[in-house]
Amino acid sequence: MSCSEVCIAAEATDSWSGQTHSSGRQRVSRDSAMWTGWWLWPLVAVCTADQFRDNAVRLMQSTPVIDGHNDLPWQLLKRFNNQLQDPRANLTSLNGTHTNIPKLKAGFVGAQFWSAYTPCDTQNKDSVKRTLEQIDVIQRMCQLYPETFLCVTDSAGIQQAFQEGKVASLVGVEGGHSIDSSLGVLRALYHLGMRYLTLTHSCNTPWADNWLVDTGEDEAQSQGLSSFGQSVVKEMNRLGVIIDLAHVSVATMEAALQLSKAPVIFSHSSAYSVCRHRRNVPDHVLQLVKQTGSLVMVNFYNDYVSCKAEANLSQVADHLDYIKKVAGAGAVGFGGDYDGVSRLPSGLEDVSKYPDLVAELLRRQWTEEEVRGALAENLLRVFKAVEQASDHKQAPGEEPIPLGQLEASCRTNYGYSGAPSLHLQPGTLLASLVTLLLSLCLL
C-alpha cells in the first residue's frame, strides 16, 4: 500500500467511525473500522514524515545546503599528516569521520567552508606555516577529486558549483592567531583563497578577546577589539573577507558588528537563550545580527545544543526556530561543525543527515522560502554584500601592531624602530667597541 493509499484509507476510516450507527451490523462495521484505525494511523504518521522528507529532498535538489564550518582538513592532518594519496585517506571510502564524498552527496551539501584550523598552542610559533598547510590540503582535495569538489572564492563560484552538481569548496581560517598579528599575512591568506577569518579561536589574540573571557577562564586583553583589531576588521572589509564571530567574546561580537561595513557571520554558533553556553549568541547580539543583515549558522555540537552530553535533531531545530523568531528568517543558516566535535545529536550523526533536519523544519511549518534561505540563500546574500563592500582600489592598511603587544620569545623585530641593526650610528659603534675592548682586557 502506498502512502497516498494509506491516507485515503485513513480518511475513509475516520469518516465511517464518526457516523451514528443503529444496527448491529453497523456496530460491527464500526468496531472493525476502529480496529483498523489502530494500525492505520501509525502508518499515516510514517507517511506524513516521508512526505516532509520527500519535500526536503525536492527543495535541496535545487537549493543544496551551504555549510559554514567543517573540520575534515583537520582530521586529514591528524590521521594522515595531510597525505591524501594514502589509500586510507581516500575520500570516497574514508571511515571514522563525519564526512566523506558519499555522505556529502547523500546530504545534498552543495557548498562547504572547509576549516583551515590550527590550534591555539601554535600562536607565536608556527601558526602561519600550519595554516598554509591546511589551505594547501583543501586545494589538493579539489585537485584530487575534480568531479566532486570545485574550489571557489566568490558567491558566483558557489552558484557555478550548484549548476555543475559539485561541492563548492571555500577556505575559512579558524582563529585570528593564524595571521600572527600581521595585515600583510591577512592579505596573503586572502590571495590564497581565504574567504572568512574567525577573529579568535578559544584563546585571545593580541588584538581580540575570545569567549573564555566571558566565563572568567581568560582575562580580557583588548576589551573586545584593540586599535589593531579594528584595523583587521577594516582590512577584511576592504579585501572582501567575511568576518566570523564564532568563538569570540560578547564584547568582540558587539565591537565587530558595530564597526563592520558589511554583514558578518557566526560560522558555527547557536542561541544562548536555548542553551546557556558562552559559545552561543545572546539575544541582544541577535538583535544586532538582525539590524546588520548578518547570519548565525547553527552549530550541532551537543554541548552547544542542549548544554548536555546528549542531544537530538529536534533540539537543533529549536535553535533554528529561536534565531528565526528573534533575528528573522534571513539570519539563519547551518554550521554543523562536523569532524570538529566529539558529540553530535541523534539524527544528525554525519553530513548525510541534512535532509532530515530540513524535513523537521518543514514539519514545523517553515515556508519553502524560509528553508531555501537557511539552506543557501542567506549565506549567498551575506557573501554578495561583503563582496560589494570591498574596495581593492582603496589603499591597504599598513599600520603595524605595536611591538610591545607581541610576545617576543620566537620573534625578530625587523622594521620596528627598536629593532637591532648593523647600520649603527658612530657614537653607538664606538661605545660598543670600548665595551668589547674592556671585556677582552679583563680576561
Salt bridges, closest charged atoms under 4 A:
ASP31 OD1 - ARG30 NE 3.99
ASP71 OD2 - HIS69 NE2 3.16
ASP86 OD2 - ARG88 NH2 2.68
ASP126 OD2 - ARG130 NE 3.45
GLU133 OE2 - LYS129 NZ 2.95
GLU133 OE1 - ARG130 NH1 3.96
ASP136 OD2 - ARG140 NE 2.76
GLU164 OE1 - LYS166 NZ 3.59
GLU174 OE1 - HIS69 NE2 3.27
GLU174 OE2 - HIS201 NE2 3.48
GLU174 OE2 - HIS247 NE2 3.16
GLU174 OE2 - HIS268 NE2 3.15
ASP180 OD1 - ARG411 NH2 2.79
GLU235 OE2 - ARG187 NH1 2.95
GLU235 OE2 - ARG238 NH2 2.87
GLU254 OE2 - HIS284 NE2 2.66
ASP303 OD1 - ARG343 NH2 2.70
ASP318 OD1 - ARG364 NH1 2.77
ASP321 OD2 - ARG364 NH1 2.75
ASP337 OD1 - HIS69 NE2 3.77
ASP339 OD1 - HIS98 ND1 3.77
ASP356 OD1 - ARG53 NE 2.66
GLU360 OE2 - ARG363 NH2 2.73
GLU360 OE2 - ARG364 NE 2.74
GLU368 OE2 - ARG58 NH2 2.49
GLU370 OE1 - LYS324 NZ 3.70
